[in-house]
Amino acid sequence: MKLLLCFLVIFLVAAALADTSINPICLLPRETGMCRASMPRYGYNPESGKCEKFTYGGCRGNSNNFLTVEECEDACSAS
């Protein structure tokens, strides 16, 4: 519960400081998830301003998880 509250506070601060033209999903951290699969995925990194490849475990995680770099860029490019 404390971890969830901490994550929520960090997310709200990041959202308040971030460019409002970025999709809020793209501000979520890239999450590997709790399972042990090894699936290549793409997630937006707000620090670099780019979609970057990461390994997804197959379960849990969050919505900053795209099958292709093109999907990530379409969802997360500033408009």
Summary of the structure (lengths in Angstrom):
residues: 79
radius of gyration: 12.7
end to end distance: 34.9
largest distance: 35.5
contacts: 190
relative contact order: 0.22
helix: 35%
strand: 19%
